[in-house]
Amino acid sequence: MKADIKLKRVHDVQCALVFTDQPGPLDTMEKNTSLEAELRQKSGLEDCNQSLSLELNKKCKKSESLKAANALLMEQIDLHFPPAIPISLPTLILRKKLVNAEQRMKSLKVNNSEWEVWHQALKKALASEGYGRHGGPNL
């Protein structure tokens, strides 16, 4: 039994010595941080991150300025153009009839001007033949 106790104490001492030789959690974190810094320095990662950060800031500023310009343009559009009014079916029908009537009027004006040209030409032809002197109401 005494031998077992001595053996246990020797074992405990050896474990304690092994444990003190092992790095603790704080030592490991410090070593990891220093290794990480060393790797960043060797690979140029810090410079890369800084340049990307600068580019991102430039893009963000440009985006913000474009958003502001867009908002300004939208306000100007709203000032110049009144809001759209929904059109009812009877209004659409009346607009279509108005367009048709305008087209018919143009057609009648063209036909009337053609008739006037023909009428004047006929009057001249009859006058040259001697028929226009009578002054009839139909001519």
Secondary structure, DSSP 8 states (H G I E B T S, - for coil): -HHHHHHHHHHHHHHHHHHHHS--HHHHHHHHHHHHHHHHHHHTHHHHHHHHHHHHHHHHHHHHHHHHHHHHHHHHHHHHS-------HHHHHHHHHHHHHHHHHHHHHHHHHHHHHHHHHHHHHHHHHT-GGG--TT-
